Amino acid sequence: MNDTIIILDFGSQYTRLIAKVIRSLNIYCEILPYHASIPWDAMPVKGVVLSGGPASVNDDGHPTVDVAAIAQKVPVLAICYGAQLFVHNAGGKVGKSKHREYGRASLTIDSDNALFSQIPTPTTVWMSHSDSILSLPEGFEVLAQTDSIPVAACAAPAGYAPYPVLGIQFHPEVWHTEHGTQIYANFAINICQCRADWTPEAYIHSTIERIKAQTGSEKVLMALSGGVDSTVAATLIHQAIGSQLTCVFVDNGLLRKNEYQEVLNSYNGMGLNVVGIEAKEQFYDALQQQTDPETKRKIIGGLFITLFNDYAIANSDIRFLGQGTIYPDVIESMSVHGPSMVIKSHHNVGGLPASMRMQLIEPLRYLFKDEVRLVGKALGVPDTILQRHPFPGPGLGIRILGEVTPEKVALLQEADHIYQKHLKQSGWYGKVWQAGTILLPVKSVGVMGDERTYEYTCALRAVSSVDGMTADWVHLPYELLAAISNDIINSVKGINRVVYDISSKPPATIEWE
């Protein structure tokens, strides 16, 4: 197994970026809620990072971990709130800063600690905190400071624990920190002694071996969506077990226009055994009068499971179900503060119902979207599939706000088809990470010719991102937006107003439901 860095998440908006930077060094890492048990026996954990977070160590019931106990086993890097918690637990003082630091700051390094190897001084770092470390416990060392923060980085003395514990008040994972990647390399490679051997090729090899060991001679049913994740997962499983794999692609009536047949055609020549199932009416019937987003997601996910289970029963020798679950699905379905605080449920996260005989295979469960594409490229998956925009598992069911009906689906399919067509013709499709159209449960008055209309509004969404954990809206040219709006309103009877979503993630999400 690959050497591993564990990140304990205290709720920072930057936690996912920490994972991205460490993985960019070809070092495997995982994010766990701060209250989770570290899997010491399940994997070779070589170091632990404590993330930042919105809490204050002076609040009652603040989130905490036993930093000294962790440092009995591995080195620890504590960031922002993590650093304040580390110092607070050791007897130091943390309080409100006289000067709240948000944004760029100039860091002066006062030590030759290995954490700052090859880092010039001064150097620009990114700050985001209102509390600060006001005084250190006896024997602790100041490693760096800024003009307004006397303890911007610190280290525990040798007698604190067998392994080093380092605290920093700034965020190396944010690109504004000039040498942030080097700081993480210093920690993971130099201090934790991690091997930088987590590459797409290594991942493919180890995953194929793991699938072979898990399945033996048993058959696998793969839930195929036509998107990047499920296609790469299916290709990995196929390379492992060949003809033991059958892929099922369901037409749930919530796909884009013509997508069912186009996706089936796209798999010709890839060597995958793909079976299509048409099930529109089942999904439409189950979604009648349902308006709650979570309820809709669970209904759609439950129906998928039912269809796969029915197929497995009809083919009684199938023992496993493959899914294209990826790491953002897993992260967004759990919470730092417990199961009641999930952002949204995902239909392919959380295991299978007890009534199903099949076991799950999720070869991409710990990969981010950009990592999935790298693995897909190494596997030889065609660019036409790898470069497709992400499409949510529940499909248009969560892009139709409110109740889903066949009539609304038809409206949204036509509007979205026009949107995608213009993006491709203009050359913007490849510049956008994800684009989609949302049908709003809002009607407004319009005028077409001499007639008054009272029709639906649709919203256009286009975002730039790397892995979907954070995203910013894309500044599409006004002329392009005008052409798209004009085409939709003139061509789609039932929509008379088009708006453009200019919110980022966070605070918004990419999908509206």
JOQUIJO-V49961 format. One line per field, one symbol per residue. phi: phi as a letter, one per 30 degrees, with the letter a starting at -180 (. if undefined). psi: psi as a letter, one per 40 degrees, with the letter a starting at -180 (. if undefined). burial: + if it has 16 or more other C-alpha atoms within 10 Angstrom, else -. A space follows every 10 residues. Layout:
phi = ???
psi = ???
burial = ???
This chain:
phi = .debcccccc jddceddeed dddddibdbb cbeeddddde ddaddcabcc ddlddcdcdd iddbbddddd ddcbdbccch eedddededd jdcbadddbd cbjdbccccc bceedcdicd bdbdbccaac dbddacdejd cdcabcecbd bcaabddedd adcdbbbbdc cddddddebd ddddddddcd ddidddbcce dddddddddd deddchcdcb ccdccjdddd dddddddddd bhddcbcccc dcicddeide dddeddddjd iddcccbcbe ddddddceic bdedddeddd dddeeddddd ddddbdcdcb ccbcebdeed ddcbbecjdd cddadcdcbj icedddddcd bbdceccded dddddddddi dedecdcdde bdediddccc djdcbedded ededdddded edddddided ccdabacbcc dbcbdbbbic cdcbbdcccc bbbcacbidb abdcddeedd dddddddddd ccdkbbbbbb dccccdddcd ddb
psi = iiihhhhhhe eieedddddd dddeefhiii hiideihhgd eeigheihhh iaieiheeih fihiigdddd eediihhhhb ddddddddde eahhahidhh hhaiihhhhe ifiddfhehi hiihihigid iihdiiihei hhdiiidehd geiiiiided idiihhhiei gdehedhdfd dddddddddd defihgegid dddddddddd dddddbeiih hhhheeaddd dddddddddd ebeehhhhhh geeeiihedd ddddddehee ehhhhhhhfd ddddddeheh ehdddddddd dddddddddd ddddgeehei hiifhidddd deeiideiee fidiihefhe aiideieiii hgeedfiidd ddddddddee hiddddeiii hideaedeeh hahhiddddd dddddddddd dddddeeede ehdhiihhhi fhiihihhbe ihigiihihh hhihideedi iiihgiiddd dddddddddd dhhehehhih hfiihidiid id.
burial = -+++++++++ ++-+++++++ ++++++++++ ++++---+-- ----++++++ +++-+++--- --+-+-++-+ +-++++++++ ++++++++++ -++++----- +---+++++- ----++--+- ---+++++++ ++++++---+ ++++++--++ +++++++--+ ++++++++++ ++++-+++++ +++++++++- ++-+++-+++ --++--++-- +---+---++ ++++++++++ ++++++++++ ++-+++++++ +++++++--+ --+---+--- -+++------ --++--+--- --+--+++++ +++++-+++- -+-----+++ ++++++++++ ++++++---- ----+++++- -----+-+++ +++++++++- ++++++--+- +---++--++ ++++++++++ +++++--+++ ++++++++++ -++----++- -+++++++++ --+------- --+-++++++ +++++-++++ ++++------ +--++--++- -+-+++++-+ --+++---++ +-+
